[in-house]
Amino acid sequence: MPEEPSNSGMRATRQSRVNSQIQREVTQLILDRKLRPGSPLPTETELMEDLGVSRNSVREALKALQALDIVEIRHGYGTYVGQASLTPLVDGLTFRTLAMSGDDEHALGEILQVREVLEEGLIRRVVHCVTTEDLAALGDIVARMERGEDAGSPFPDLDREFHERLYQTLGNALVPQLLGAFWHVFHRVARARGWDDDPEPSLTVRRHRDILDALREGSTEGAQRAMADHFRGIETRAAQETRGVG
């Protein structure tokens, strides 16, 4: 016969449900009152009275929401609406990837695949709204990549800057946050695994220039192809690193 749950286990389950309910109610309160990031939340005492729960339950719920960056607890000052950043997503994906011991290639491949699908779809929109100013800014970044290559200096930050600037023209604040999250995960895992710097910086520069050239030509097909080639290179390098190939 299946073993019946202990009293302590049942209490823990009930408490977990209560905490989840309080989290939902606090989140709904923020939405209903249209509070913006940085706005103060009601005090613990006010939340206790409004929600009809204990101080400990309020504190546990707020701690959980703080981990999600929905609220920010400033000790000695109070609790405020958080930035709702994607930091929890980055941390979770990084842990998930590192935890898949012995299968780094598959874990990183999943991350790259999602990012590739996003960027190949987004680049279609960029082609139709990129401006002369955008092209000049992207050209400057590629030129700095070339100078870094000539000087033998790694340029991962310029790589990220290129992609951020590429999609800035879309005016969608979520796009750089989401792509930045995947970028952070990939590079945090790379550092944790002790991977070397880009073994072929000249190829990396060329692939970014190919993307830029396609945009200058207004070629949607060319831009998508150049972006796909760029990701093929990243995936090949990731596979080599995870297999210990130089």
ZICOR-V780249 format. One record per residue. N is the residue number from 1. RES is the residue in three letters. SS is DSSP state (A for helix, B for strand, O for the rest). PHI is phi in whole degrees, -180 to 180 (none if undefined). D_CENTER is the distance of its C-alpha to the mean C-alpha in Angstrom with 1 decimal. Layout:
# ZICOR-V780249
N,RES,SS,PHI,D_CENTER + N,RES,SS,PHI,D_CENTER
This chain:
# ZICOR-V780249
1,MET,O,none,45.8 + 2,PRO,O,-65,42.1 + 3,GLU,O,-74,41.8 + 4,GLU,O,-75,41.5 + 5,PRO,O,-64,38.7 + 6,SER,O,-72,39.9 + 7,ASN,A,-61,40.4 + 8,SER,A,-66,37.8 + 9,GLY,A,-66,35.3 + 10,MET,A,-66,36.2 + 11,ARG,A,-64,35.8 + 12,ALA,A,-63,32.4 + 13,THR,A,-66,31.4 + 14,ARG,A,-62,32.9 + 15,GLN,A,-64,31.3 + 16,SER,A,-62,27.8 + 17,ARG,A,-66,28.6 + 18,VAL,A,-63,29.9 + 19,ASN,A,-61,26.8 + 20,SER,A,-63,24.6 + 21,GLN,A,-65,27.1 + 22,ILE,A,-65,27.0 + 23,GLN,A,-58,23.2 + 24,ARG,A,-64,23.6 + 25,GLU,A,-70,26.4 + 26,VAL,A,-66,24.8 + 27,THR,A,-61,21.8 + 28,GLN,A,-66,24.5 + 29,LEU,A,-61,26.4 + 30,ILE,A,-61,23.6 + 31,LEU,A,-69,23.4 + 32,ASP,A,-63,27.2 + 33,ARG,O,-88,27.8 + 34,LYS,O,54,25.1 + 35,LEU,O,-76,23.9 + 36,ARG,O,-99,21.4 + 37,PRO,O,-52,18.9 + 38,GLY,O,94,21.3 + 39,SER,O,-73,24.2 + 40,PRO,B,-72,26.3 + 41,LEU,O,-93,26.5 + 42,PRO,O,-57,30.0 + 43,THR,O,-68,31.3 + 44,GLU,A,-56,31.4 + 45,THR,A,-63,35.0 + 46,GLU,A,-65,34.4 + 47,LEU,A,-67,31.7 + 48,MET,A,-58,34.1 + 49,GLU,A,-70,36.8 + 50,ASP,A,-66,34.7 + 51,LEU,A,-97,33.2 + 52,GLY,O,67,36.3 + 53,VAL,O,-130,34.6 + 54,SER,O,-78,35.1 + 55,ARG,A,-62,33.5 + 56,ASN,A,-62,32.0 + 57,SER,A,-64,30.4 + 58,VAL,A,-63,28.9 + 59,ARG,A,-64,27.6 + 60,GLU,A,-64,26.0 + 61,ALA,A,-66,24.3 + 62,LEU,A,-67,23.0 + 63,LYS,A,-63,21.7 + 64,ALA,A,-65,19.7 + 65,LEU,A,-70,18.3 + 66,GLN,A,-66,17.5 + 67,ALA,A,-63,15.3 + 68,LEU,O,-93,13.3 + 69,ASP,O,64,13.5 + 70,ILE,O,-85,15.9 + 71,VAL,B,-128,18.7 + 72,GLU,B,-126,19.4 + 73,ILE,B,-97,22.5 + 74,ARG,B,-107,24.5 + 75,HIS,O,-59,27.4 + 76,GLY,O,90,30.7 + 77,TYR,O,-123,29.4 + 78,GLY,B,134,28.0 + 79,THR,B,-119,24.9 + 80,TYR,B,-129,22.8 + 81,VAL,B,-68,20.2 + 82,GLY,O,-80,16.7 + 83,GLN,O,-86,14.0 + 84,ALA,O,52,12.0 + 85,SER,O,-76,8.7 + 86,LEU,O,-95,5.5 + 87,THR,A,-56,6.7 + 88,PRO,A,-60,8.6 + 89,LEU,A,-64,6.1 + 90,VAL,A,-60,5.0 + 91,ASP,A,-62,8.8 + 92,GLY,A,-66,9.9 + 93,LEU,A,-67,8.6 + 94,THR,A,-62,9.9 + 95,PHE,A,-62,13.0 + 96,ARG,A,-59,13.5 + 97,THR,A,-68,13.6 + 98,LEU,A,-67,15.8 + 99,ALA,A,-75,17.9 + 100,MET,O,-80,18.9 + 101,SER,O,-55,21.6 + 102,GLY,O,83,23.6 + 103,ASP,O,-136,21.3 + 104,ASP,A,-59,18.6 + 105,GLU,A,-60,19.3 + 106,HIS,A,-67,18.7 + 107,ALA,A,-64,15.5 + 108,LEU,A,-69,14.0 + 109,GLY,A,-61,15.7 + 110,GLU,A,-64,14.0 + 111,ILE,A,-64,10.5 + 112,LEU,A,-64,12.3 + 113,GLN,A,-64,14.2 + 114,VAL,A,-64,11.5 + 115,ARG,A,-64,10.1 + 116,GLU,A,-62,13.9 + 117,VAL,A,-60,14.9 + 118,LEU,A,-63,12.6 + 119,GLU,A,-72,13.8 + 120,GLU,A,-67,17.3 + 121,GLY,A,-75,17.6 + 122,LEU,A,-70,16.3 + 123,ILE,A,-62,18.6 + 124,ARG,A,-61,21.5 + 125,ARG,A,-72,21.0 + 126,VAL,A,-61,20.5 + 127,VAL,A,-54,23.9 + 128,HIS,A,-90,25.7 + 129,CYS,A,-131,24.5 + 130,VAL,O,-66,23.9 + 131,THR,O,-107,26.4 + 132,THR,A,-60,28.6 + 133,GLU,A,-64,26.8 + 134,ASP,A,-61,23.4 + 135,LEU,A,-63,25.2 + 136,ALA,A,-65,26.7 + 137,ALA,A,-66,23.5 + 138,LEU,A,-66,22.0 + 139,GLY,A,-62,25.4 + 140,ASP,A,-65,25.3 + 141,ILE,A,-65,22.0 + 142,VAL,A,-62,23.5 + 143,ALA,A,-62,26.7 + 144,ARG,A,-68,25.0 + 145,MET,A,-60,23.5 + 146,GLU,A,-64,27.1 + 147,ARG,A,-67,28.5 + 148,GLY,A,-65,26.1 + 149,GLU,A,-63,27.2 + 150,ASP,A,-62,30.8 + 151,ALA,A,-87,30.5 + 152,GLY,O,73,28.8 + 153,SER,O,-104,25.7 + 154,PRO,O,-61,22.2 + 155,PHE,O,-137,19.9 + 156,PRO,A,-62,16.2 + 157,ASP,A,-68,15.4 + 158,LEU,A,-70,17.5 + 159,ASP,A,-59,15.7 + 160,ARG,A,-65,12.4 + 161,GLU,A,-60,14.7 + 162,PHE,A,-59,16.4 + 163,HIS,A,-69,13.5 + 164,GLU,A,-65,12.4 + 165,ARG,A,-68,16.2 + 166,LEU,A,-59,16.7 + 167,TYR,A,-100,15.0 + 168,GLN,A,-61,16.0 + 169,THR,O,-65,19.3 + 170,LEU,O,-74,18.0 + 171,GLY,O,69,17.7 + 172,ASN,O,-109,14.8 + 173,ALA,A,-65,12.6 + 174,LEU,A,-74,9.9 + 175,VAL,A,-59,9.7 + 176,PRO,A,-64,8.5 + 177,GLN,A,-66,5.8 + 178,LEU,A,-69,4.6 + 179,LEU,A,-66,5.8 + 180,GLY,A,-63,4.8 + 181,ALA,A,-62,1.4 + 182,PHE,A,-67,4.6 + 183,TRP,A,-62,6.8 + 184,HIS,A,-60,6.4 + 185,VAL,A,-60,7.1 + 186,PHE,A,-58,9.9 + 187,HIS,A,-77,11.4 + 188,ARG,A,-67,11.5 + 189,VAL,A,-66,13.2 + 190,ALA,A,-60,15.4 + 191,ARG,A,-66,16.5 + 192,ALA,A,-63,17.3 + 193,ARG,O,-88,19.4 + 194,GLY,O,71,21.1 + 195,TRP,O,-72,20.7 + 196,ASP,O,-76,22.6 + 197,ASP,O,-68,21.5 + 198,ASP,O,-49,21.5 + 199,PRO,O,-75,25.0 + 200,GLU,O,-133,25.5 + 201,PRO,A,-60,24.4 + 202,SER,A,-64,27.0 + 203,LEU,A,-69,25.6 + 204,THR,A,-63,22.1 + 205,VAL,A,-61,23.8 + 206,ARG,A,-62,25.9 + 207,ARG,A,-68,23.1 + 208,HIS,A,-70,21.4 + 209,ARG,A,-67,24.9 + 210,ASP,A,-63,25.5 + 211,ILE,A,-63,22.7 + 212,LEU,A,-62,24.1 + 213,ASP,A,-61,27.6 + 214,ALA,A,-65,26.8 + 215,LEU,A,-66,25.5 + 216,ARG,A,-63,28.6 + 217,GLU,A,-82,30.7 + 218,GLY,O,70,29.0 + 219,SER,O,-97,28.6 + 220,THR,A,-64,26.1 + 221,GLU,A,-62,27.1 + 222,GLY,A,-66,27.0 + 223,ALA,A,-65,23.6 + 224,GLN,A,-65,22.2 + 225,ARG,A,-65,24.3 + 226,ALA,A,-64,23.2 + 227,MET,A,-67,19.5 + 228,ALA,A,-63,20.5 + 229,ASP,A,-62,22.5 + 230,HIS,A,-59,19.6 + 231,PHE,A,-73,17.6 + 232,ARG,A,-59,20.8 + 233,GLY,A,-66,21.1 + 234,ILE,A,-63,17.7 + 235,GLU,A,-65,18.5 + 236,THR,A,-64,22.0 + 237,ARG,A,-65,21.0 + 238,ALA,A,-61,18.7 + 239,ALA,A,-63,21.7 + 240,GLN,A,-64,24.1 + 241,GLU,A,-64,22.3 + 242,THR,A,-70,22.0 + 243,ARG,O,-94,25.6 + 244,GLY,O,78,26.7 + 245,VAL,O,-94,27.9 + 246,GLY,O,-79,28.3
